[in-house]
Amino acid sequence: EGYLQATQPDYKALLLLGRAFSTVELQKYSMAADLYGEFLRDYPTHYLVPRSMLESARLALLLEKPGDARDTLEELLALYPKSAWAPTAQALLDEARAKLPPEPARTEAAADAIPVP
């Protein structure tokens, strides 16, 4: 309710993150992932974006979506390589990659081939 009544953007952002964190504590992971996604969409320049990306990736792993986790963590590390969360993001990225099926081997001929529709 406080989120709907907040008038300052900073308050709304922090209240939204609070809701996301509380929802994780309630083990409603899918809902929490949606809330973190909403934060990342609505507040892309907020100082807590790297942390929110990390939490979003953790949730993706819990929801058995290692590809989504990998994509989020790669983006986090590319955009914020010196953030306080970068070491944890790298460890989670390794975990996400380990859960993905191996990519098929590519031959040079296949790499040069033009795809046929």
C-alpha positions in Angstrom: 0.0 0.0 0.0 2.8 2.4 0.8 4.2 1.8 -2.7 1.0 3.2 -4.3 1.0 6.2 -2.0 4.7 7.1 -2.3 5.2 10.3 -4.2 9.0 10.5 -4.4 10.6 8.3 -7.1 13.4 7.3 -4.7 10.8 6.1 -2.1 8.9 4.1 -4.8 12.1 2.4 -5.9 13.1 1.4 -2.4 9.6 0.3 -1.5 9.5 -1.8 -4.6 12.8 -3.4 -3.7 11.5 -4.0 -0.2 8.5 -5.8 -1.6 10.7 -7.9 -3.8 13.0 -8.8 -0.9 10.0 -9.7 1.4 8.5 -11.8 -1.4 11.7 -13.8 -1.6 11.6 -14.3 2.2 8.1 -15.7 1.7 9.5 -18.1 -0.9 7.3 -16.7 -3.6 10.1 -16.7 -6.1 8.2 -16.2 -9.3 6.4 -13.2 -7.9 9.7 -11.8 -6.5 11.4 -12.2 -9.9 8.5 -10.2 -11.4 9.1 -7.4 -8.8 12.8 -7.3 -9.5 12.1 -7.2 -13.2 9.7 -4.3 -12.6 12.4 -2.4 -10.6 15.0 -3.0 -13.3 12.5 -1.8 -16.0 11.3 1.3 -14.1 14.5 2.4 -12.4 17.4 1.5 -14.9 19.7 4.2 -13.5 19.1 3.5 -9.8 22.2 2.8 -7.7 20.8 -0.6 -6.7 20.5 -1.9 -10.2 23.6 -4.1 -9.9 22.3 -5.7 -6.7 18.8 -6.1 -8.2 20.3 -7.8 -11.3 22.2 -10.2 -9.0 19.0 -11.0 -7.1 17.1 -11.5 -10.3 19.7 -14.0 -11.5 19.6 -15.9 -8.2 15.9 -16.2 -8.6 16.3 -17.4 -12.2 18.5 -20.2 -10.9 16.0 -21.1 -8.2 13.3 -21.1 -10.9 15.5 -23.4 -13.0 16.1 -20.8 -15.7 19.9 -20.9 -16.0 19.9 -19.3 -19.4 18.1 -16.2 -18.0 20.5 -16.2 -15.1 23.5 -16.4 -17.4 22.2 -13.5 -19.5 21.5 -11.3 -16.5 24.9 -12.0 -14.9 26.8 -11.4 -18.1 25.1 -8.1 -18.5 25.8 -7.2 -14.9 29.5 -8.0 -15.3 29.7 -6.1 -18.5 28.0 -3.0 -17.2 29.3 -3.0 -13.6 32.6 -4.9 -13.6 33.9 -3.1 -10.5 30.7 -3.2 -8.4 30.7 -4.7 -5.0 28.5 -7.5 -6.4 30.8 -8.5 -9.3 32.7 -11.3 -7.5 29.4 -12.9 -6.4 28.0 -12.4 -9.9 31.0 -14.2 -11.4 30.5 -17.2 -9.0 26.8 -17.4 -9.9 27.6 -17.1 -13.6 29.9 -20.1 -13.3 27.0 -22.0 -11.5 24.5 -21.0 -14.2 26.8 -22.0 -17.0 27.3 -25.4 -15.3 23.6 -26.0 -15.4 23.2 -25.3 -19.1 23.4 -28.1 -21.6 26.6 -28.1 -23.6 26.6 -26.2 -26.8 26.9 -28.3 -30.0 30.4 -28.3 -31.5 30.6 -26.0 -34.6 32.8 -26.9 -37.5 34.3 -24.3 -39.8 32.1 -25.4 -42.6 29.0 -25.0 -40.5 30.1 -21.6 -39.3 30.5 -20.4 -42.9 27.3 -22.0 -44.2 24.4 -19.8 -45.1 21.3 -20.9 -43.2 18.5 -22.2 -45.4 15.0 -21.1 -44.4 
